[in-house]
Amino acid sequence: MKDNSYQGVMDRRNEIMKKAVGLDYQAFERPGIGFDYEKMMKETGYTLEEIQKIQAATGVGNTPLLELKNLTALVRKVAPQGKGARIMIKDEASNPSGSYKARRAAAAVYHAKKLGYEGVIAATSGNYGAAVASQAAMLGLKCIIVQETYDSRTVGQPEIIEKARKCEALGAEVVQLSVGPELFYEFLLLLEETGYFNASLYTPYGIAGVETLGYELVMQVREKYGKDPEVVVCTNAGGGNLTGTARGILKAGALDTRIVGASVDLSGLHMASDTAFNKKSFTTGHTGFGLPFTTWPDRTDVPRSAARPLRYMDRYLSVTQGEVFYITEALAQLEGLERGPAGNTSLVAAFSLAREMDQEAIVVVQETEYTGAGKHIQPQLSFARSNGIEVKTGDPKDQVPGVNIILPEHPSLIQAVDLDLDHIRTSLVKNAVKQYQVTEMTRADIAYLALETRSSEEAVEGILDDLQVAYQKGGKQ
């Protein structure tokens, strides 16, 4: 009999994961703290062109690039003279499941079918569940989605409940849990008991699936406007959206395009807290996921995450809940596009950035998502009020997460806030020291951390000096 206690299952997690993903993560490990990231990404065995064909077979990809002329005009009304970049969106809501995550799911589910798995499992409370369910239905595989849905009172957020409805409509079995450590435990048990494929958000297959998005949008901008976009904005939570898009942009040769991450500011709300769980009005795309996963990517359901956003990020912006609600309404009423909050998080950041940029510049919001009953503004605001959150108009900078939601009185008040990337880099190095209980960093460790933080070895050494961590000096191996 297997030990199915919490600790017993946790002790078997690497063995369970290896069987459920078909990858031997040990093959990528290097002495010390590092691993060979690019070798792991190549292990998918699929080229960009092959992924494009896999996605096209189930109607995924080749989504339209739309210029938001009315929102751009609004930006120019509140921008300095000569400023107000052209804002565009990649309309990923036109994918079969209604979000860019169909790209991740198409690659993962195809690979599961190829390897002979009977079904797929994913742990997600977001759009990815619907994407996996949709692709599994198309390829004739069974599907289980594990969701963190409720607090201890069994009160669920309307957005998560809506996504469960969509997963079930697409034929998936949905296992709903309350917030807490049991999510990963139940997920591992299901993988072991069913023998299904782990269609994780964080495998190389999923990230390779998003590369087509970055590649595609660059090609569309070049075809329509004869140049590369100056900026691409990506909503950042677990990091796969930004990572995959950035890798695709680089594969398209757009080396000067700046990659900007955007997250909703939910500072002060702990995502694993039962009491804070329903104090947030966004279930993804917020700093409660974005910052922890950026500063330590390997806190996922696979041994090494393929989502490593700090490797690609040029700038990281936070926006407020009220600003996202406002821009959602603006997109619907000015552009005739009703879309959900995930992509509109980036749209707020793009609106703010466009005010800084010249009018001939192009800023692309690289995704939209479908909207539905639980994702609409009114149910979300009603849910917030029922949890004691004050909803009012005013200046968004006065927002206190978990206390109020402030809708901007005027579009000129929309102003994304820069997060300190140097501080985030320091946090990643500090987490590496803690996780691996390092007493002295090797030169290989330092070279790896320079890649992880998109900085130099000298910059990593400076962080280690500040942390008072010993390291081998230059030239030693």
C-alpha distance (Angstrom), angle and dihedral (degrees) to the residues before:
residue distance angle dihedral
M1 . . .
K2 3.79 . .
D3 3.77 119.4 .
N4 3.80 103.0 -112.3
S5 3.78 95.4 178.9
Y6 3.79 115.3 122.5
Q7 3.80 92.3 -101.3
G8 3.80 92.8 43.4
V9 3.80 92.2 55.2
M10 3.81 92.6 43.7
D11 3.81 89.3 53.1
R12 3.83 89.2 56.1
R13 3.79 96.6 44.2
N14 3.81 97.0 107.6
E15 3.80 91.6 49.6
I16 3.82 91.1 47.1
M17 3.79 92.1 48.2
K18 3.78 93.9 49.1
K19 3.81 91.4 55.2
A20 3.80 92.9 43.4
V21 3.81 98.5 49.4
G22 3.78 102.8 32.0
L23 3.80 91.6 -132.5
D24 3.78 126.4 114.9
Y25 3.79 100.1 -143.3
Q26 3.80 90.6 -172.0
A27 3.80 88.0 71.9
F28 3.80 89.3 68.5
E29 3.79 98.2 46.7
R30 3.78 121.1 109.3
P31 3.82 129.2 -164.2
G32 3.80 110.8 -77.8
I33 3.78 122.5 8.9
G34 3.79 100.7 -32.1
F35 3.79 138.7 90.1
D36 3.80 135.0 -171.1
Y37 3.79 102.0 -97.4
E38 3.79 97.5 178.8
K39 3.81 91.9 48.6
M40 3.81 88.7 53.6
M41 3.81 91.6 50.0
K42 3.82 91.4 49.9
E43 3.80 89.4 50.8
T44 3.82 89.5 78.9
G45 3.79 86.4 79.1
Y46 3.82 92.0 -144.4
T47 3.78 127.3 114.0
L48 3.80 121.4 -144.0
E49 3.79 89.2 -103.8
E50 3.80 91.9 52.0
I51 3.80 91.4 50.6
Q52 3.81 89.1 50.8
K53 3.80 90.3 54.4
I54 3.82 92.2 46.8
Q55 3.80 90.3 52.1
A56 3.79 94.7 44.5
A57 3.82 90.3 55.0
T58 3.82 89.6 66.6
G59 3.80 97.3 36.4
V60 3.79 95.8 -99.4
G61 3.80 122.9 142.3
N62 3.79 133.6 8.5
T63 3.80 87.7 97.5
P64 3.82 120.4 169.6
L65 3.79 125.2 -93.6
L66 3.81 108.0 -139.7
E67 3.79 127.3 -164.2
L68 3.81 111.6 -139.8
K69 3.78 97.9 -145.0
N70 3.80 96.8 168.3
L71 3.79 94.6 48.3
T72 3.80 88.8 46.7
A73 3.81 88.8 52.9
L74 3.82 89.2 51.2
V75 3.81 90.6 51.1
R76 3.79 90.6 52.6
K77 3.81 90.8 53.7
V78 3.81 90.7 60.3
A79 3.83 98.4 33.6
P80 3.81 129.4 89.3
Q81 3.81 117.7 -93.1
G82 3.81 111.3 -68.2
K83 3.80 93.4 12.8
G84 3.78 129.9 107.4
A85 3.80 114.9 96.9
R86 3.79 121.9 -144.0
I87 3.80 110.1 -93.7
M88 3.79 120.2 -145.7
I89 3.77 134.1 176.0
K90 3.77 132.2 -153.8
D91 3.80 101.3 -135.3
E92 3.79 100.5 -138.5
A93 3.81 90.6 162.3
S94 3.82 85.4 85.2
N95 3.82 90.5 71.5
P96 3.84 114.7 105.4
S97 3.81 95.1 -99.1
G98 3.80 94.9 36.1
S99 3.80 103.6 -106.6
Y100 3.80 144.4 65.8
K101 3.80 88.1 -100.4
A102 3.78 88.2 81.9
R103 3.81 84.0 77.5
R104 3.81 91.9 57.6
A105 3.78 92.8 43.7
A106 3.81 94.8 47.5
A107 3.80 91.8 58.6
A108 3.81 95.2 42.3
V109 3.81 97.4 45.4
Y110 3.80 92.4 44.2
H111 3.79 89.2 54.0
A112 3.81 91.7 48.0
K113 3.80 89.7 53.0
K114 3.80 91.0 47.2
L115 3.82 91.2 52.9
G116 3.80 92.0 49.9
Y117 3.80 101.4 -110.6
E118 3.82 115.6 157.8
G119 3.77 94.5 -143.2
V120 3.77 147.9 -4.2
I121 3.80 133.8 -122.9
A122 3.80 128.8 -161.3
A123 3.79 131.1 -178.8
T124 3.80 106.5 -143.4
S125 3.78 141.1 125.0
G126 3.79 91.6 -162.5
N127 3.78 144.3 68.4
Y128 3.78 92.1 -62.7
G129 3.79 91.3 76.2
A130 3.79 91.4 59.3
A131 3.79 90.0 45.2
V132 3.81 93.1 53.2
A133 3.81 91.7 44.3
S134 3.81 90.7 50.7
Q135 3.79 94.7 49.2
A136 3.82 92.6 43.7
A137 3.80 89.9 53.4
M138 3.80 91.1 51.5
L139 3.81 93.1 49.3
G140 3.81 96.5 41.3
L141 3.81 97.9 -113.0
K142 3.79 128.3 137.1
C143 3.79 116.6 -113.1
I144 3.81 136.5 -156.0
I145 3.80 121.9 -175.1
V146 3.81 118.7 -164.2
Q147 3.80 113.7 -155.3
E148 3.78 135.3 -171.3
T149 3.80 95.6 -142.6
Y150 3.78 115.0 148.6
D151 3.76 144.2 44.9
S152 3.81 120.0 -133.2
R153 3.82 90.0 -80.6
T154 3.84 88.7 59.1
V155 3.79 89.1 -114.2
G156 3.79 110.6 148.6
Q157 3.77 130.6 -161.8
P158 3.81 114.4 -109.5
E159 3.81 92.7 -128.8
I160 3.81 93.4 54.5
I161 3.80 92.4 44.4
E162 3.81 89.5 51.5
K163 3.79 90.4 53.3
A164 3.81 90.8 49.7
R165 3.79 88.5 53.4
K166 3.79 90.6 52.8
C167 3.81 92.6 47.9
E168 3.81 91.1 51.7
A169 3.80 91.4 46.2
L170 3.81 87.6 56.9
G171 3.80 91.7 53.2
A172 3.79 102.7 -97.4
E173 3.77 126.5 137.2
V174 3.80 107.5 -125.1
V175 3.81 120.7 -151.8
Q176 3.79 109.2 -163.0
L177 3.81 121.6 -160.2
S178 3.77 138.2 176.8
V179 3.80 120.9 -108.1
G180 3.80 114.2 -78.3
P181 3.81 144.5 73.8
E182 3.80 94.1 -54.2
L183 3.82 91.4 83.8
F184 3.80 94.5 75.2
Y185 3.81 91.6 38.4
E186 3.81 93.6 53.4
F187 3.79 90.3 43.3
L188 3.81 92.2 54.6
L189 3.81 92.0 46.1
L190 3.80 91.3 52.6
L191 3.80 92.1 48.7
E192 3.80 90.6 51.4
E193 3.80 96.3 43.7
T194 3.81 97.4 45.0
G195 3.81 101.0 34.0
Y196 3.81 87.8 -138.1
F197 3.80 125.7 153.4
N198 3.80 117.8 -93.5
A199 3.80 101.0 -124.5
S200 3.78 89.3 -169.1
L201 3.77 122.5 178.0
Y202 3.78 87.7 -130.2
T203 3.81 106.0 55.1
P204 3.81 121.0 107.1
Y205 3.82 88.5 -108.8
G206 3.78 92.7 61.1
I207 3.80 94.4 46.8
A208 3.82 91.8 45.4
G209 3.79 86.6 55.0
V210 3.82 90.9 59.0
E211 3.81 92.8 49.7
T212 3.80 88.3 77.0
L213 3.81 88.7 61.6
G214 3.79 94.5 57.2
Y215 3.79 92.4 43.0
E216 3.80 92.7 47.6
L217 3.79 96.7 49.8
V218 3.81 92.5 50.9
M219 3.80 90.9 51.2
Q220 3.80 91.1 49.0
V221 3.80 93.5 49.9
R222 3.81 90.5 48.1
E223 3.80 91.8 49.5
K224 3.81 94.8 47.7
Y225 3.80 101.7 35.2
G226 3.79 106.3 18.5
K227 3.79 96.5 -121.4
D228 3.80 143.7 63.9
P229 3.81 121.1 -90.0
E230 3.78 114.4 -96.9
V231 3.82 92.5 -141.8
V232 3.80 136.6 16.1
V233 3.80 116.5 -165.8
C234 3.81 119.8 -153.1
T235 3.80 126.6 -171.7
N236 3.79 105.4 -124.3
A237 3.80 127.0 -148.8
G238 3.81 116.2 124.7
G239 3.80 89.9 6.0
G240 3.80 101.5 -118.1
N241 3.79 94.7 107.3
L242 3.79 93.6 56.3
T243 3.81 95.0 37.4
G244 3.79 96.3 51.3
T245 3.80 94.3 41.7
A246 3.80 92.1 49.1
R247 3.80 92.4 48.8
G248 3.79 90.0 51.6
I249 3.80 91.7 48.8
L250 3.80 89.5 52.7
K251 3.82 91.0 48.2
A252 3.81 87.3 54.3
G253 3.80 88.0 56.3
A254 3.82 95.5 -115.8
L255 3.77 92.6 141.5
D256 3.82 95.8 159.2
T257 3.81 96.8 51.4
R258 3.78 109.5 111.8
I259 3.80 118.0 -132.7
V260 3.79 114.8 -142.9
G261 3.80 124.6 -172.5
A262 3.81 121.6 -151.0
S263 3.81 129.9 -165.2
V264 3.80 134.6 170.3
D265 3.81 111.3 -109.0
L266 3.80 108.3 -113.4
S267 3.80 95.4 152.3
G268 3.78 112.9 162.4
L269 3.79 95.2 29.1
H270 3.81 112.1 105.2
M271 3.79 110.0 -144.9
A272 3.80 93.8 -147.3
S273 3.80 92.8 50.6
D274 3.78 116.6 109.2
T275 3.80 92.2 -150.6
A276 3.82 94.2 46.1
F277 3.82 94.8 44.5
N278 3.82 95.0 87.8
K279 3.80 95.1 32.2
K280 3.78 88.7 80.7
S281 3.79 120.1 77.8
F282 3.80 94.4 -160.6
T283 3.79 123.1 66.1
T284 3.80 97.6 -165.5
G285 3.78 141.6 8.0
H286 3.80 91.4 56.4
T287 3.78 136.8 119.9
G288 3.81 91.4 -106.2
F289 3.80 86.6 74.8
G290 3.80 101.3 17.8
L291 3.79 98.6 60.5
P292 3.84 99.4 41.1
F293 3.81 92.4 46.8
T294 3.80 92.6 45.2
T295 3.80 92.8 50.4
W296 3.82 93.9 42.8
P297 3.83 114.2 14.4
D298 3.81 95.9 179.8
R299 3.81 94.8 73.7
T300 3.82 88.3 101.3
D301 3.80 141.1 103.1
V302 3.82 92.7 -88.8
P303 3.83 127.7 61.5
R304 3.81 93.2 -113.7
S305 3.78 121.6 22.2
A306 3.79 118.8 -136.4
A307 3.83 87.6 -153.8
R308 3.80 106.8 88.7
P309 3.81 106.5 155.5
L310 3.79 99.2 173.0
R311 3.80 88.8 66.3
Y312 3.82 89.1 66.9
M313 3.80 108.6 24.6
D314 3.81 119.7 115.3
R315 3.79 94.9 176.3
Y316 3.80 136.9 2.4
L317 3.81 121.1 -151.2
S318 3.77 132.4 -172.4
V319 3.80 123.6 -151.5
T320 3.80 132.1 -175.5
Q321 3.78 131.3 -107.5
G322 3.79 91.4 -118.8
E323 3.80 91.3 53.7
V324 3.81 91.0 52.8
F325 3.81 91.8 50.3
Y326 3.80 89.4 48.7
I327 3.80 95.5 49.2
T328 3.82 90.4 45.8
E329 3.80 88.7 59.4
A330 3.81 91.4 43.6
L331 3.81 92.1 52.1
A332 3.79 90.9 50.5
Q333 3.81 97.3 44.2
L334 3.81 100.0 37.1
E335 3.81 100.8 34.3
G336 3.82 102.8 23.7
L337 3.81 91.5 -122.7
E338 3.81 117.8 128.0
R339 3.77 107.3 -164.3
G340 3.80 137.6 159.2
P341 3.81 129.5 -99.4
A342 3.81 101.5 -98.7
G343 3.79 97.7 72.4
N344 3.79 91.4 33.1
T345 3.80 88.5 63.3
S346 3.80 86.7 66.6
L347 3.79 90.7 42.0
V348 3.82 90.3 60.5
A349 3.81 89.3 51.7
A350 3.81 90.8 46.9
F351 3.83 91.0 50.5
S352 3.79 89.3 52.9
L353 3.81 94.1 44.4
A354 3.81 92.8 47.5
R355 3.81 89.1 62.9
E356 3.82 89.0 61.7
M357 3.81 95.8 46.1
D358 3.80 133.0 79.4
Q359 3.80 117.3 -98.9
E360 3.80 94.3 -112.3
A361 3.81 91.5 56.0
I362 3.82 122.0 100.7
V363 3.80 125.1 -139.0
V364 3.81 116.7 -173.2
V365 3.79 126.1 -157.3
Q366 3.79 98.7 -152.1
E367 3.80 100.4 -151.9
T368 3.76 147.9 29.3
E369 3.81 126.8 -173.6
Y370 3.78 134.8 -149.9
T371 3.76 118.6 -98.8
G372 3.80 128.3 -141.7
A373 3.79 143.4 164.4
G374 3.80 97.8 -59.3
K375 3.80 94.8 37.4
H376 3.79 97.2 57.7
I377 3.78 119.6 107.8
Q378 3.79 98.0 -114.9
P379 3.83 98.1 54.3
Q380 3.79 89.7 46.2
L381 3.79 93.4 49.7
S382 3.80 91.7 43.6
F383 3.80 89.3 51.9
A384 3.80 89.8 49.5
R385 3.81 91.5 52.4
S386 3.81 90.9 48.4
N387 3.82 87.8 56.8
G388 3.79 93.2 52.7
I389 3.82 97.4 -97.3
E390 3.80 114.3 145.8
V391 3.82 113.3 -132.2
K392 3.79 116.5 -160.2
T393 3.79 144.2 137.4
G394 3.77 122.6 -103.5
D395 3.81 138.3 89.4
P396 3.84 112.5 -18.7
K397 3.79 91.6 -146.0
D398 3.82 87.3 73.2
Q399 3.82 91.4 62.7
V400 3.80 117.4 127.3
P401 3.84 109.4 -165.5
G402 3.77 111.3 -123.5
V403 3.82 91.4 17.2
N404 3.80 106.9 60.1
I405 3.79 146.4 -1.9
I406 3.80 113.6 -144.7
L407 3.80 118.7 -161.0
P408 3.83 111.4 -154.1
E409 3.80 113.9 -103.0
H410 3.82 88.8 -149.1
P411 3.83 134.3 12.7
S412 3.80 89.8 -117.4
L413 3.82 87.3 71.0
I414 3.81 92.3 64.4
Q415 3.79 103.8 107.8
A416 3.79 124.9 157.4
V417 3.80 115.6 -146.0
D418 3.81 123.8 -133.6
L419 3.78 115.9 -122.8
D420 3.80 114.8 -144.6
L421 3.81 106.6 -103.6
D422 3.79 91.9 -171.5
H423 3.79 89.6 57.1
I424 3.82 89.6 47.6
R425 3.82 90.2 51.0
T426 3.79 90.0 51.3
S427 3.81 89.7 50.8
L428 3.81 91.5 52.9
V429 3.81 92.2 51.9
K430 3.80 90.7 45.2
N431 3.82 90.2 51.4
A432 3.81 90.7 49.8
V433 3.80 90.4 53.4
K434 3.80 90.9 48.8
Q435 3.80 97.6 44.0
Y436 3.79 94.7 48.7
Q437 3.80 95.9 33.9
V438 3.78 89.6 -129.6
T439 3.78 119.4 -166.7
E440 3.81 95.4 175.1
M441 3.80 128.9 14.7
T442 3.80 117.7 -136.4
R443 3.80 123.6 -142.0
A444 3.82 88.0 -106.5
D445 3.81 89.6 54.2
I446 3.79 91.0 51.1
A447 3.82 92.9 48.1
Y448 3.82 89.3 50.6
L449 3.81 92.7 49.5
A450 3.80 90.5 49.3
L451 3.83 87.9 59.2
E452 3.81 92.4 43.6
T453 3.80 92.4 52.6
R454 3.81 97.3 36.0
S455 3.76 90.2 -124.1
S456 3.80 139.5 104.0
E457 3.80 130.4 -79.2
E458 3.80 87.1 -114.3
A459 3.81 90.0 56.6
V460 3.82 90.6 50.5
E461 3.80 89.8 49.8
G462 3.80 89.0 52.6
I463 3.81 90.5 53.7
L464 3.81 90.9 48.2
D465 3.79 89.5 50.6
D466 3.80 90.0 53.1
L467 3.81 89.9 48.2
Q468 3.81 90.1 46.8
V469 3.80 91.6 -124.8
A470 3.82 117.4 151.2
Y471 3.80 119.7 -125.4
Q472 3.79 139.8 176.2
K473 3.78 112.3 -95.8
G474 3.78 122.6 -121.3
G475 3.79 117.1 -63.5
K476 3.82 96.1 26.6
Q477 3.79 120.7 112.0
